[in-house]
Amino acid sequence: SCLASGCGGSPPSYCADPCEASNAGWYIELGRDDSRDVETGGSSISKNRNERVLTFCEIYAGYVFFTTYTPTNDPCGGGVSNLYVVEYNTGKVTEEATMDINGDDQVTTADQITDGGDTASARAIKLGSGIPTAPKIVTSGDKIKAIVGLSGGGAPNTPAEVTLNPNMLRQGADVVLWREFK
């Protein structure tokens, strides 16, 4: 499907399938409205061309996690931060939800989005106001979370926490240390 594949939609082709010999990789055109980029609760984020990546990404269990920042026109500061989660080798989203978008601290089918009849994971979620740090993936018991610090001119704000799908992320992260191989 076009939505789950990460390619297609509007604009018609903003990423490439790296498996095709003619393609050298993939990219995401930042600053474009896309139905896979949501706020907590699932409504689409309205973006502008000033969206940019300011930090390093985090690669974990086959996914790349990165934050973006869109400054406002206010010279005193301000702006909006987003967290993106896509497959690292294709830039695609999966059909199964990868993160909690409805704010209930769980990842279920209620965290999938539907667009044009296709069901998939959200690609990005709005974190809030402030300049984001690089995401850090933290595991605790049966929970996996992406933690992102947000700062806005003064003292750092409370970090944003996004609950991630433990079933999907544990599949690629079973090996913790190289010594586990014998």
C-alpha positions in Angstrom: 0.0 0.0 0.0 1.1 3.5 -0.7 0.7 4.7 3.0 2.5 1.7 4.6 5.3 1.7 2.0 6.4 5.3 2.8 6.4 6.2 -0.9 3.8 7.9 -2.9 1.1 10.2 -1.6 1.6 13.9 -2.0 4.2 14.7 -3.4 3.9 11.5 -5.5 7.4 10.2 -4.7 9.4 11.7 -1.9 11.4 8.6 -1.1 13.0 5.8 -3.1 13.2 2.1 -2.6 16.9 1.4 -2.0 16.4 -2.2 -3.2 16.0 -0.9 -6.8 19.4 -0.8 -8.5 18.8 2.8 -9.8 18.2 4.2 -6.3 21.0 5.2 -3.9 18.8 5.5 -0.8 15.9 7.3 0.6 15.0 10.7 2.0 12.1 12.5 3.7 11.1 15.9 2.4 10.8 17.9 5.7 8.3 20.7 5.9 5.6 19.1 3.9 2.2 18.3 5.4 1.8 14.5 5.5 -1.1 12.5 7.1 1.5 10.2 8.8 2.8 13.1 11.0 0.5 13.6 14.0 -0.1 15.3 17.3 -1.0 13.3 20.4 -4.5 12.3 19.8 -3.9 11.5 16.1 -4.7 14.8 14.3 -2.3 15.8 11.5 0.5 18.2 12.1 0.6 21.3 9.9 4.2 21.9 8.9 6.2 24.6 7.1 9.3 24.7 5.0 11.5 25.7 8.0 11.4 22.2 9.6 15.0 21.0 10.1 17.1 18.3 11.8 19.4 19.8 14.5 20.8 16.7 16.2 22.1 13.2 15.6 19.7 10.3 15.1 19.4 7.1 17.1 19.3 3.7 15.4 17.7 1.0 17.4 16.3 -2.4 16.4 16.1 -1.6 12.7 14.5 1.8 13.1 16.0 5.3 12.9 14.7 7.8 15.4 15.3 11.5 14.8 13.9 14.8 15.9 13.1 17.9 13.9 12.6 21.5 14.9 10.5 24.2 13.2 11.3 27.7 14.5 8.6 30.4 14.7 8.9 33.9 13.3 9.2 35.2 16.8 12.7 36.7 17.3 12.5 35.8 21.0 12.4 32.1 20.3 9.9 29.3 20.3 9.2 26.6 17.8 7.8 23.1 17.5 9.6 19.7 17.8 8.7 16.4 16.3 10.0 12.8 16.7 10.2 10.6 13.6 10.4 6.8 13.6 11.0 5.0 10.3 12.7 1.8 9.1 16.4 2.7 8.8 17.0 0.8 5.5 13.9 2.0 3.6 12.5 5.1 5.3 9.1 3.4 5.3 6.6 3.2 8.1 5.2 -0.2 9.1 1.5 -1.3 9.2 1.8 -2.0 12.9 1.9 1.0 15.2 5.5 1.8 16.4 4.6 4.5 18.9 1.8 5.7 21.2 0.0 8.6 19.5 -3.1 8.7 21.6 -1.3 9.4 24.9 -2.5 6.3 26.9 1.1 5.0 27.5 0.4 1.9 25.4 0.9 1.0 21.8 -2.2 -0.7 20.3 -4.2 -0.7 17.1 -5.7 2.6 18.4 -2.3 4.1 17.6 -2.5 3.3 13.9 -3.6 6.0 11.4 -5.8 5.5 8.3 -5.4 7.4 5.1 -7.1 6.5 1.9 -8.1 3.1 3.2 -4.6 2.1 4.3 -3.7 1.5 7.9 -0.1 2.2 9.1 2.0 3.5 11.9 2.4 7.3 12.3 5.7 8.5 10.9 6.2 11.4 13.3 4.6 12.8 16.4 4.6 16.4 17.7 6.6 16.6 21.0 5.9 20.1 22.0 7.6 23.5 22.1 11.4 24.0 22.3 14.5 22.8 20.7 14.9 19.0 20.9 17.8 17.0 21.9 18.7 13.8 20.1 16.3 11.0 21.0 17.5 8.4 23.5 15.8 4.9 23.6 15.3 3.7 27.2 14.0 0.3 28.3 12.5 -0.4 31.7 10.7 -3.6 32.4 8.2 -4.2 29.6 8.3 -0.6 28.4 10.5 1.0 25.7 10.4 4.8 25.5 12.0 7.5 23.4 13.1 10.3 25.6 13.7 13.8 24.1 14.8 16.9 26.1 13.2 20.2 25.0 14.6 23.6 25.8 13.1 26.9 25.2 15.2 29.9 26.2 15.4 29.3 29.9 15.9 26.2 32.0 15.2 22.9 30.2 11.6 21.8 30.2 10.4 18.4 31.3 11.6 15.8 28.7 9.1 14.5 26.2 8.5 10.7 26.5 7.0 8.6 23.8 6.1 5.0 24.5 7.3 2.7 21.7 6.0 -0.7 20.6 8.0 -3.3 22.6 6.9 -6.2 20.4 8.4 -4.6 17.3 11.5 -3.2 18.9 12.5 -6.2 20.9 12.6 -8.4 17.8 15.7 -6.6 16.5 17.3 -5.9 19.9 17.5 -9.4 21.5 21.3 -9.5 21.4 22.6 -7.0 24.0 26.3 -7.9 24.2 28.6 -9.6 21.8 29.5 -12.1 24.5 26.1 -13.6 24.2 27.4 -15.5 21.1 29.4 -18.6 22.0 
